Amino acid sequence: MIGRLYADSLRGAGIDLEYEDGRRTPLDATRWLEPIDGDEAMLSRCGGPTLDVGSGPGRLTVELARRGVPALGIDVTPHAVRLTRRAGGLALCRDVFDRVPGSGRWPTALLADGNIGIGGDPAALLRRMRELVRPDGEVIVEVAPPGTPSGIERVRLRHGEVTGEWFRWANVSASEVSRPAGESGFTVAECHERAGRWFAFLRPACGTAP
């Protein structure tokens, strides 16, 4: 149901993200179909093969391919994967915690568009990312602005009276990303803003193993 509602959002349906306390915010997934201001902060760092985790309809994966940079998008929504492939990108319908091609050999991996929230456990997700990138690799994480409360919430997708299953989603601010990064074997090499968006650049800490 979650995948179907997300696919409907990509088609322009009015889908809300509903929180357990009753709050709702519109989920405008169509904004991920086109380039977004600030994307260059990530794209410019991808000089070699890049893994785009939670790639959605694939705007970053496709743009990297257009630039001649090998890129693989992974997403759990089949419709999003189909959109990526139609646009000329390489994508697999895959959960990041399942088997991922090239594990341990990716120079760069992306967690864009708030995908640090996947699974509702940022430290666990980053530990998995540590397994996927090579020892001198980099994980680029889009985070919330400094001062934004970090935390984990239960949310679901809603379209009118139709709802998906509840799932956990995390929010991590730029001012607090060093904690889950450190717990996962990373150091924060840089953290800065571009076009109103914040990005943390994580590198494996010396002496740590995935």
Long-range contacts (C-beta under 8 A, 24 or more apart in sequence): 1-157, 1-162, 1-163, 1-164, 1-165, 2-156, 2-157, 2-164, 2-165, 2-167, 3-76, 3-77, 3-78, 3-79, 4-164, 5-157, 5-158, 5-159, 5-162, 5-164, 6-77, 6-79, 6-80, 6-157, 7-77, 7-78, 7-79, 7-80, 8-159, 9-157, 10-56, 10-57, 10-79, 10-80, 10-83, 13-159, 14-159, 15-157, 15-158, 15-159, 16-157, 16-158, 16-159, 17-155, 17-156, 17-157, 17-158, 18-155, 18-156, 18-157, 18-158, 18-163, 19-153, 19-154, 19-155, 20-153, 20-154, 20-155, 20-166, 24-158, 27-157, 29-56, 29-57, 32-56, 32-57, 32-59, 32-113, 33-57, 33-59, 33-83, 34-59, 35-59, 35-63, 36-197, 37-195, 37-196, 37-197, 38-194, 38-195, 38-196, 38-197, 38-199, 39-63, 39-112, 40-194, 41-192, 41-194, 41-195, 41-197, 41-199, 42-110, 42-112, 42-140, 42-142, 42-199, 43-67, 45-108, 45-138, 45-140, 45-201, 46-71, 46-108, 46-110, 47-107, 47-108, 48-107, 48-108, 49-102, 49-105, 49-106, 49-107, 49-108, 50-106, 50-107, 50-108, 50-109, 50-110, 51-100, 51-102, 51-106, 51-108, 51-109, 51-110, 51-132, 51-133, 52-109, 52-110, 52-112, 53-96, 53-109, 53-110, 53-111, 53-115, 53-118, 53-129, 54-96, 54-111, 54-112, 54-113, 54-115, 54-118, 55-80, 55-81, 55-84, 55-89, 55-91, 56-80, 56-84, 56-113, 57-83, 57-84, 57-87, 58-83, 58-84, 58-85, 58-87, 58-89, 58-91, 60-110, 60-112, 61-89, 61-90, 61-91, 62-87, 62-88, 62-89, 64-89, 65-89, 65-90, 72-101, 72-102, 74-100, 96-125, 96-128, 96-129, 96-132, 97-128, 100-132, 102-132, 103-131, 103-132, 104-131, 104-132, 104-133, 104-134, 104-210, 105-134, 106-132, 106-133, 106-134, 106-137, 107-133, 107-134, 107-136, 107-137, 107-138, 108-133, 108-137, 108-138, 108-139, 108-140, 109-133, 109-137, 109-138, 109-139, 109-140, 110-139, 110-140, 111-139, 111-140, 111-141, 111-142, 112-140, 112-142, 113-142, 114-142, 114-144, 114-171, 115-142, 116-141, 116-142, 116-143, 116-170, 116-172, 116-177, 117-169, 117-170, 117-171, 117-172, 118-169, 118-170, 119-168, 119-170, 120-152, 120-153, 120-167, 120-168, 120-169, 120-170, 121-152, 121-168, 121-170, 122-170, 122-172, 122-180, 123-180, 123-183, 123-184, 126-180, 126-181, 126-183, 126-184, 126-185, 126-186, 126-202, 127-183, 127-184, 127-185, 127-210, 129-184, 129-202, 130-184, 130-185, 130-186, 130-204, 130-208, 130-210, 131-210, 133-204, 135-204, 136-203, 136-204, 137-203, 137-204, 138-189, 138-201, 138-202, 138-203, 139-186, 139-201, 139-202, 139-203, 140-199, 140-200, 140-201, 140-202, 141-172, 141-177, 141-199, 141-200, 141-201, 141-202, 142-197, 142-198, 142-199, 143-172, 143-173, 143-174, 143-177, 143-191, 143-198, 143-199, 143-200, 144-171, 144-172, 144-173, 144-174, 144-198, 145-173, 145-174, 145-193, 145-198, 146-173, 146-174, 146-175, 146-198, 147-173, 147-175, 148-173, 148-174, 148-175, 149-173, 150-176, 174-198, 174-200, 185-209, 185-210
